[in-house]
Amino acid sequence: METQNEPENNYSYFYILAVIFGVLTAWIVTGSILYMLLGAFLGLLTAAFFVNVLVRKREN
């Protein structure tokens, strides 16, 4: 019996970087806490798109 050791893909670093840079970008541009939250949300949406559409298509 053989077991295949496929590497487990961990994409959490994409989401962490997206939140950090979304907050930093909004803070530098506006300086408002509300826009910092919006920047974090938009960063998460961008990372989700990147992981689900672009990265997974490349792996198949």
C-alpha positions as CSV (number, residue, x, y, z in Angstrom):
1,M,0.0,0.0,0.0
2,E,1.4,3.3,-1.1
3,T,0.5,6.6,0.4
4,Q,1.0,9.7,-1.6
5,N,2.3,12.6,0.3
6,E,0.8,15.6,-1.4
7,P,2.0,18.9,0.0
8,E,-0.7,20.7,2.0
9,N,-1.3,24.2,0.6
10,N,-1.6,26.9,3.2
11,Y,-2.9,30.1,1.8
12,S,-3.4,32.0,5.0
13,Y,-0.3,34.2,4.4
14,F,-2.1,35.7,1.4
15,Y,-5.0,36.8,3.7
16,I,-2.7,38.1,6.4
17,L,-0.7,40.2,4.0
18,A,-3.8,41.5,2.3
19,V,-5.2,42.7,5.7
20,I,-1.9,44.3,6.7
21,F,-1.4,46.1,3.4
22,G,-5.0,47.1,3.0
23,V,-4.9,48.8,6.4
24,L,-1.6,50.4,5.8
25,T,-2.7,51.8,2.4
26,A,-5.9,53.2,3.8
27,W,-4.0,54.7,6.8
28,I,-1.5,56.4,4.6
29,V,-4.0,57.7,2.1
30,T,-6.8,58.9,4.5
31,G,-5.7,58.4,8.1
32,S,-9.3,57.5,9.0
33,I,-10.1,54.4,11.1
34,L,-13.3,53.7,9.1
35,Y,-11.3,53.6,5.8
36,M,-8.7,51.4,7.5
37,L,-11.5,48.8,8.2
38,L,-12.7,49.2,4.6
39,G,-9.1,48.7,3.4
40,A,-8.8,45.5,5.4
41,F,-12.1,44.2,4.0
42,L,-11.2,45.1,0.4
43,G,-7.8,43.5,0.9
44,L,-9.5,40.3,2.1
45,L,-11.7,40.3,-1.0
46,T,-8.7,40.7,-3.2
47,A,-6.8,37.9,-1.5
48,A,-9.9,35.6,-1.8
49,F,-10.1,36.3,-5.5
50,F,-6.4,35.8,-6.0
51,V,-6.4,32.4,-4.1
52,N,-9.6,31.0,-5.5
53,V,-9.3,32.1,-9.1
54,L,-5.7,32.6,-10.0
55,V,-3.6,30.4,-7.8
56,R,-5.9,27.3,-7.9
57,K,-6.1,27.4,-11.7
58,R,-2.3,27.4,-11.9
59,E,-2.1,24.3,-9.7
60,N,-4.5,22.2,-11.9
